[in-house]
Amino acid sequence: MMPWGQELMVFEQNDDAVAPFSVGEDVNISWESGFTFALRGDEDAEAGMEVEPEEIIDEDE
């Protein structure tokens, strides 16, 4: 939870061989603006979250 009361979602952690962080653990974060994208706040927050099992493709097959 951010100090202003909102959650921040990280899609991929640059691990650099560091142990993963635990949920709720305090961390310092930074990023280059070129690696940032934003989602519109007036869009459906659940859009794209429903996945049908038959739509999942196993790339190893």
Biopython code that builds the backbone (N, CA, C, O; Angstrom):
import numpy as np
from Bio.PDB.StructureBuilder import StructureBuilder

atoms = [
    (1, "MET", "N", (0.849, -1.172, 0.000)),
    (1, "MET", "CA", (0.000, 0.000, 0.000)),
    (1, "MET", "C", (0.898, 1.239, 0.000)),
    (1, "MET", "O", (1.836, 1.352, 0.788)),
    (2, "MET", "N", (0.587, 2.140, -0.885)),
    (2, "MET", "CA", (1.365, 3.368, -0.974)),
    (2, "MET", "C", (0.975, 4.299, 0.177)),
    (2, "MET", "O", (-0.111, 4.160, 0.741)),
    (3, "PRO", "N", (1.847, 5.243, 0.529)),
    (3, "PRO", "CA", (1.540, 6.161, 1.635)),
    (3, "PRO", "C", (0.232, 6.920, 1.446)),
    (3, "PRO", "O", (-0.382, 7.331, 2.431)),
    (4, "TRP", "N", (-0.207, 7.115, 0.209)),
    (4, "TRP", "CA", (-1.440, 7.854, -0.058)),
    (4, "TRP", "C", (-2.642, 6.923, -0.169)),
    (4, "TRP", "O", (-3.716, 7.350, -0.593)),
    (5, "GLY", "N", (-2.473, 5.631, 0.215)),
    (5, "GLY", "CA", (-3.608, 4.716, 0.324)),
    (5, "GLY", "C", (-3.951, 3.912, -0.910)),
    (5, "GLY", "O", (-4.992, 3.255, -0.925)),
    (6, "GLN", "N", (-3.130, 3.930, -1.946)),
    (6, "GLN", "CA", (-3.398, 3.157, -3.151)),
    (6, "GLN", "C", (-2.380, 2.036, -3.286)),
    (6, "GLN", "O", (-1.249, 2.139, -2.812)),
    (7, "GLU", "N", (-2.813, 0.950, -3.951)),
    (7, "GLU", "CA", (-1.894, -0.144, -4.224)),
    (7, "GLU", "C", (-1.108, 0.142, -5.491)),
    (7, "GLU", "O", (-1.588, 0.836, -6.387)),
    (8, "LEU", "N", (0.079, -0.386, -5.561)),
    (8, "LEU", "CA", (0.912, -0.292, -6.751)),
    (8, "LEU", "C", (1.132, -1.710, -7.245)),
    (8, "LEU", "O", (1.555, -2.572, -6.475)),
    (9, "MET", "N", (0.854, -1.967, -8.518)),
    (9, "MET", "CA", (0.993, -3.309, -9.076)),
    (9, "MET", "C", (2.276, -3.389, -9.886)),
    (9, "MET", "O", (2.504, -2.570, -10.776)),
    (10, "VAL", "N", (3.101, -4.354, -9.588)),
    (10, "VAL", "CA", (4.335, -4.604, -10.329)),
    (10, "VAL", "C", (4.110, -5.843, -11.178)),
    (10, "VAL", "O", (3.762, -6.904, -10.659)),
    (11, "PHE", "N", (4.309, -5.709, -12.477)),
    (11, "PHE", "CA", (4.102, -6.834, -13.379)),
    (11, "PHE", "C", (5.309, -7.755, -13.418)),
    (11, "PHE", "O", (5.162, -8.970, -13.554)),
    (12, "GLU", "N", (6.474, -7.199, -13.301)),
    (12, "GLU", "CA", (7.680, -8.023, -13.324)),
    (12, "GLU", "C", (8.737, -7.364, -12.458)),
    (12, "GLU", "O", (9.067, -6.190, -12.630)),
    (13, "GLN", "N", (9.252, -8.135, -11.535)),
    (13, "GLN", "CA", (10.306, -7.637, -10.653)),
    (13, "GLN", "C", (11.648, -7.935, -11.297)),
    (13, "GLN", "O", (11.899, -9.068, -11.710)),
    (14, "ASN", "N", (12.515, -6.934, -11.388)),
    (14, "ASN", "CA", (13.886, -7.176, -11.833)),
    (14, "ASN", "C", (14.606, -7.831, -10.676)),
    (14, "ASN", "O", (15.003, -7.161, -9.723)),
    (15, "ASP", "N", (14.775, -9.131, -10.758)),
    (15, "ASP", "CA", (15.265, -9.844, -9.583)),
    (15, "ASP", "C", (16.769, -9.776, -9.392)),
    (15, "ASP", "O", (17.233, -9.772, -8.252)),
    (16, "ASP", "N", (17.540, -9.724, -10.450)),
    (16, "ASP", "CA", (19.002, -9.648, -10.326)),
    (16, "ASP", "C", (19.549, -10.570, -9.235)),
    (16, "ASP", "O", (20.460, -10.201, -8.494)),
    (17, "ALA", "N", (18.987, -11.761, -9.150)),
    (17, "ALA", "CA", (19.425, -12.795, -8.198)),
    (17, "ALA", "C", (19.192, -12.408, -6.738)),
    (17, "ALA", "O", (19.892, -12.882, -5.843)),
    (18, "VAL", "N", (18.207, -11.547, -6.507)),
    (18, "VAL", "CA", (17.841, -11.152, -5.146)),
    (18, "VAL", "C", (16.610, -11.958, -4.739)),
    (18, "VAL", "O", (15.735, -12.211, -5.567)),
    (19, "ALA", "N", (16.535, -12.359, -3.488)),
    (19, "ALA", "CA", (15.368, -13.110, -3.008)),
    (19, "ALA", "C", (14.095, -12.288, -3.228)),
    (19, "ALA", "O", (14.118, -11.067, -3.070)),
    (20, "PRO", "N", (12.987, -12.941, -3.591)),
    (20, "PRO", "CA", (11.738, -12.207, -3.833)),
    (20, "PRO", "C", (11.209, -11.557, -2.555)),
    (20, "PRO", "O", (11.461, -12.025, -1.445)),
    (21, "PHE", "N", (10.476, -10.474, -2.747)),
    (21, "PHE", "CA", (9.868, -9.781, -1.618)),
    (21, "PHE", "C", (8.583, -10.489, -1.219)),
    (21, "PHE", "O", (7.950, -11.148, -2.044)),
    (22, "SER", "N", (8.205, -10.356, 0.023)),
    (22, "SER", "CA", (6.967, -10.935, 0.536)),
    (22, "SER", "C", (5.855, -9.901, 0.474)),
    (22, "SER", "O", (6.112, -8.698, 0.517)),
    (23, "VAL", "N", (4.613, -10.375, 0.375)),
    (23, "VAL", "CA", (3.460, -9.482, 0.391)),
    (23, "VAL", "C", (3.474, -8.691, 1.693)),
    (23, "VAL", "O", (3.629, -9.259, 2.774)),
    (24, "GLY", "N", (3.310, -7.380, 1.580)),
    (24, "GLY", "CA", (3.274, -6.515, 2.749)),
    (24, "GLY", "C", (4.624, -6.000, 3.205)),
    (24, "GLY", "O", (4.698, -5.162, 4.104)),
    (25, "GLU", "N", (5.691, -6.492, 2.596)),
    (25, "GLU", "CA", (7.038, -6.057, 2.982)),
    (25, "GLU", "C", (7.288, -4.641, 2.461)),
    (25, "GLU", "O", (6.938, -4.332, 1.323)),
    (26, "ASP", "N", (7.888, -3.784, 3.280)),
    (26, "ASP", "CA", (8.241, -2.433, 2.843)),
    (26, "ASP", "C", (9.410, -2.505, 1.867)),
    (26, "ASP", "O", (10.389, -3.209, 2.109)),
    (27, "VAL", "N", (9.299, -1.773, 0.764)),
    (27, "VAL", "CA", (10.356, -1.746, -0.248)),
    (27, "VAL", "C", (10.525, -0.324, -0.764)),
    (27, "VAL", "O", (9.618, 0.499, -0.635)),
    (28, "ASN", "N", (11.671, -0.036, -1.341)),
    (28, "ASN", "CA", (11.906, 1.201, -2.079)),
    (28, "ASN", "C", (11.877, 0.836, -3.549)),
    (28, "ASN", "O", (12.510, -0.135, -3.963)),
    (29, "ILE", "N", (11.149, 1.607, -4.338)),
    (29, "ILE", "CA", (11.041, 1.306, -5.760)),
    (29, "ILE", "C", (11.484, 2.496, -6.594)),
    (29, "ILE", "O", (11.402, 3.645, -6.159)),
    (30, "SER", "N", (11.953, 2.201, -7.795)),
    (30, "SER", "CA", (12.276, 3.236, -8.774)),
    (30, "SER", "C", (12.222, 2.594, -10.149)),
    (30, "SER", "O", (12.346, 1.376, -10.269)),
    (31, "TRP", "N", (12.040, 3.395, -11.180)),
    (31, "TRP", "CA", (11.997, 2.887, -12.538)),
    (31, "TRP", "C", (12.260, 4.025, -13.500)),
    (31, "TRP", "O", (12.087, 5.197, -13.166)),
    (32, "GLU", "N", (12.677, 3.665, -14.685)),
    (32, "GLU", "CA", (12.869, 4.647, -15.748)),
    (32, "GLU", "C", (11.535, 4.855, -16.449)),
    (32, "GLU", "O", (10.806, 3.895, -16.698)),
    (33, "SER", "N", (11.218, 6.085, -16.764)),
    (33, "SER", "CA", (9.912, 6.404, -17.349)),
    (33, "SER", "C", (9.654, 5.667, -18.662)),
    (33, "SER", "O", (8.498, 5.432, -19.012)),
    (34, "GLY", "N", (10.694, 5.302, -19.386)),
    (34, "GLY", "CA", (10.516, 4.563, -20.634)),
    (34, "GLY", "C", (9.948, 3.174, -20.442)),
    (34, "GLY", "O", (9.477, 2.557, -21.397)),
    (35, "PHE", "N", (9.987, 2.678, -19.226)),
    (35, "PHE", "CA", (9.467, 1.348, -18.923)),
    (35, "PHE", "C", (8.144, 1.427, -18.165)),
    (35, "PHE", "O", (7.791, 0.515, -17.418)),
    (36, "THR", "N", (7.425, 2.512, -18.361)),
    (36, "THR", "CA", (6.183, 2.766, -17.637)),
    (36, "THR", "C", (5.015, 2.799, -18.600)),
    (36, "THR", "O", (5.139, 3.301, -19.718)),
    (37, "PHE", "N", (3.879, 2.267, -18.172)),
    (37, "PHE", "CA", (2.643, 2.478, -18.902)),
    (37, "PHE", "C", (1.538, 2.688, -17.882)),
    (37, "PHE", "O", (1.631, 2.220, -16.747)),
    (38, "ALA", "N", (0.506, 3.384, -18.283)),
    (38, "ALA", "CA", (-0.592, 3.692, -17.367)),
    (38, "ALA", "C", (-1.890, 3.138, -17.928)),
    (38, "ALA", "O", (-2.046, 2.986, -19.140)),
    (39, "LEU", "N", (-2.797, 2.846, -17.049)),
    (39, "LEU", "CA", (-4.127, 2.390, -17.418)),
    (39, "LEU", "C", (-5.114, 3.498, -17.093)),
    (39, "LEU", "O", (-4.984, 4.182, -16.078)),
    (40, "ARG", "N", (-6.103, 3.670, -17.965)),
    (40, "ARG", "CA", (-7.093, 4.716, -17.746)),
    (40, "ARG", "C", (-7.930, 4.405, -16.512)),
    (40, "ARG", "O", (-8.411, 3.283, -16.352)),
    (41, "GLY", "N", (-8.101, 5.380, -15.655)),
    (41, "GLY", "CA", (-8.869, 5.193, -14.435)),
    (41, "GLY", "C", (-10.360, 5.039, -14.647)),
    (41, "GLY", "O", (-11.054, 4.511, -13.779)),
    (42, "ASP", "N", (-10.876, 5.499, -15.805)),
    (42, "ASP", "CA", (-12.312, 5.389, -16.042)),
    (42, "ASP", "C", (-12.690, 4.101, -16.773)),
    (42, "ASP", "O", (-13.860, 3.903, -17.101)),
    (43, "GLU", "N", (-11.726, 3.230, -17.029)),
    (43, "GLU", "CA", (-11.993, 1.950, -17.683)),
    (43, "GLU", "C", (-12.460, 0.923, -16.652)),
    (43, "GLU", "O", (-12.317, 1.127, -15.446)),
    (44, "ASP", "N", (-13.015, -0.173, -17.139)),
    (44, "ASP", "CA", (-13.451, -1.273, -16.284)),
    (44, "ASP", "C", (-12.227, -1.931, -15.657)),
    (44, "ASP", "O", (-11.388, -2.479, -16.371)),
    (45, "ALA", "N", (-12.116, -1.884, -14.344)),
    (45, "ALA", "CA", (-10.954, -2.439, -13.650)),
    (45, "ALA", "C", (-10.849, -3.944, -13.812)),
    (45, "ALA", "O", (-9.772, -4.506, -13.615)),
    (46, "GLU", "N", (-11.939, -4.612, -14.165)),
    (46, "GLU", "CA", (-11.941, -6.068, -14.326)),
    (46, "GLU", "C", (-11.729, -6.488, -15.788)),
    (46, "GLU", "O", (-11.660, -7.682, -16.077)),
    (47, "ALA", "N", (-11.629, -5.539, -16.696)),
    (47, "ALA", "CA", (-11.502, -5.861, -18.122)),
    (47, "ALA", "C", (-10.297, -6.741, -18.380)),
    (47, "ALA", "O", (-9.192, -6.446, -17.924)),
    (48, "GLY", "N", (-10.510, -7.818, -19.110)),
    (48, "GLY", "CA", (-9.426, -8.707, -19.497)),
    (48, "GLY", "C", (-9.013, -9.700, -18.435)),
    (48, "GLY", "O", (-8.083, -10.477, -18.651)),
    (49, "MET", "N", (-9.677, -9.695, -17.296)),
    (49, "MET", "CA", (-9.265, -10.586, -16.214)),
    (49, "MET", "C", (-9.913, -11.960, -16.303)),
    (49, "MET", "O", (-9.403, -12.920, -15.724)),
    (50, "GLU", "N", (-11.024, -12.070, -17.016)),
    (50, "GLU", "CA", (-11.704, -13.354, -17.125)),
    (50, "GLU", "C", (-11.070, -14.161, -18.250)),
    (50, "GLU", "O", (-11.025, -13.710, -19.395)),
    (51, "VAL", "N", (-10.587, -15.332, -17.931)),
    (51, "VAL", "CA", (-9.931, -16.187, -18.918)),
    (51, "VAL", "C", (-10.628, -17.533, -18.937)),
    (51, "VAL", "O", (-10.836, -18.149, -17.891)),
    (52, "GLU", "N", (-10.987, -17.987, -20.123)),
    (52, "GLU", "CA", (-11.561, -19.317, -20.279)),
    (52, "GLU", "C", (-10.418, -20.319, -20.358)),
    (52, "GLU", "O", (-9.468, -20.101, -21.109)),
    (53, "PRO", "N", (-10.485, -21.422, -19.597)),
    (53, "PRO", "CA", (-9.381, -22.402, -19.584)),
    (53, "PRO", "C", (-8.960, -22.880, -20.969)),
    (53, "PRO", "O", (-7.775, -23.110, -21.209)),
    (54, "GLU", "N", (-9.917, -23.033, -21.882)),
    (54, "GLU", "CA", (-9.568, -23.506, -23.226)),
    (54, "GLU", "C", (-8.813, -22.458, -24.039)),
    (54, "GLU", "O", (-8.241, -22.778, -25.081)),
    (55, "GLU", "N", (-8.807, -21.209, -23.570)),
    (55, "GLU", "CA", (-8.081, -20.151, -24.267)),
    (55, "GLU", "C", (-6.611, -20.094, -23.863)),
    (55, "GLU", "O", (-5.813, -19.428, -24.522)),
    (56, "ILE", "N", (-6.250, -20.782, -22.793)),
    (56, "ILE", "CA", (-4.869, -20.771, -22.322)),
    (56, "ILE", "C", (-4.049, -21.703, -23.195)),
    (56, "ILE", "O", (-4.388, -22.876, -23.354)),
    (57, "ILE", "N", (-2.981, -21.186, -23.754)),
    (57, "ILE", "CA", (-2.121, -21.962, -24.648)),
    (57, "ILE", "C", (-0.838, -22.298, -23.920)),
    (57, "ILE", "O", (-0.150, -21.410, -23.417)),
    (58, "ASP", "N", (-0.515, -23.580, -23.864)),
    (58, "ASP", "CA", (0.741, -24.019, -23.263)),
    (58, "ASP", "C", (1.800, -23.981, -24.354)),
    (58, "ASP", "O", (1.759, -24.789, -25.283)),
    (59, "GLU", "N", (2.746, -23.057, -24.256)),
    (59, "GLU", "CA", (3.761, -22.895, -25.295)),
    (59, "GLU", "C", (4.716, -24.074, -25.372)),
    (59, "GLU", "O", (5.430, -24.221, -26.363)),
    (60, "ASP", "N", (4.744, -24.923, -24.340)),
    (60, "ASP", "CA", (5.621, -26.094, -24.352)),
    (60, "ASP", "C", (5.040, -27.245, -25.159)),
    (60, "ASP", "O", (5.748, -28.207, -25.456)),
    (61, "GLU", "N", (3.759, -27.162, -25.519)),
    (61, "GLU", "CA", (3.128, -28.246, -26.285)),
    (61, "GLU", "C", (3.387, -28.102, -27.760)),
    (61, "GLU", "O", (2.929, -28.927, -28.550)),
]
sb = StructureBuilder()
sb.init_structure("model")
sb.init_model(0)
sb.init_chain("A")
sb.init_seg("    ")
for serial, (resi, resn, name, xyz) in enumerate(atoms, 1):
    if name == "N":
        sb.init_residue(resn, " ", resi, " ")
    sb.init_atom(name, np.array(xyz, "f"), 0.0, 1.0, " ", f" {name:<3s}", serial, name[0])
structure = sb.get_structure()
